């Protein structure tokens, strides 16, 4: 719960000092997978790990769905503003 008594909706919203060891490990797994498995192909971000491989890492399915939604949203945003080369963005 945050200082207003609201439940944290996302794992990364939980302050480091309040995270359990399991939550910290899950964040590390997610970060590693995101860094290593989001690639750009044909000017679109793509998650190049299958759902089965993702789940085999011990990460709940809802996080797979969340990553996929974020990628779709990012691609749609870049399309809407005319980004023609995601690889050149810094």
For each residue, the residues with C-beta under 8 A, 3 or more apart:
1: 5 6 7 8
2: 5 6 7 8 13
3:
4:
5: 1 2
6: 1 2
7: 1 2
8: 1 2 11 13 14
9: 13
10: 13
11: 8 14 23 26 27 30
12: 27
13: 2 8 9 10
14: 8 11 18 19 23
15: 18 19
16: 19 24
17:
18: 14 15
19: 14 15 16 23 24 27
20: 23 24
21: 24 25
22: 25 26
23: 11 14 19 20 26 27
24: 16 19 20 21 27 28
25: 21 22 28 29
26: 11 22 23 29 30 59
27: 11 12 19 23 24 30 31
28: 24 25 31 32
29: 25 26 32 33 57 58 59
30: 11 26 27 33 34 59 63 67
31: 27 28 34 35
32: 28 29 35 36
33: 29 30 36 37 49 54 57 59 67
34: 30 31 37 38 67
35: 31 32 38
36: 32 33
37: 33 34 47 48 49
38: 34 35 45 46 47 48 67 71
39: 45 46 48
40: 43 44 45 46 86 87
41: 44 46
42:
43: 40 78 83 84 85 86 87
44: 40 41 75 86
45: 38 39 40 71 74 75 86
46: 38 39 40 41 71
47: 37 38 67 68 71
48: 37 38 39
49: 33 37 53 54
50: 53 54
51: 54 55 61 64
52: 55 56
53: 49 50 56 57
54: 33 49 50 51 57 59 63 64
55: 51 52 58 59 60 61 64
56: 52 53
57: 29 33 53 54
58: 29 55
59: 26 29 30 33 54 55 63 64
60: 55 63 64
61: 51 55 64 65
62: 65 66
63: 30 54 59 60 66 67
64: 51 54 55 59 60 61 67 68
65: 61 62 68 69
66: 62 63 69 70
67: 30 33 34 38 47 63 64 70 71
68: 47 64 65 71 72
69: 65 66 72 73
70: 66 67 73 74
71: 38 45 46 47 67 68 74 75
72: 68 69 75 76
73: 69 70 76 77
74: 45 70 71 77 78
75: 44 45 71 72 78 79
76: 72 73 79 80
77: 73 74 80 81
78: 43 74 75 81 83 86
79: 75 76 82 83
80: 76 77
81: 77 78
82: 79
83: 43 78 79 86 89
84: 43
85: 43 88 89
86: 40 43 44 45 78 83 89
87: 40 43
88: 85
89: 83 85 86
90:
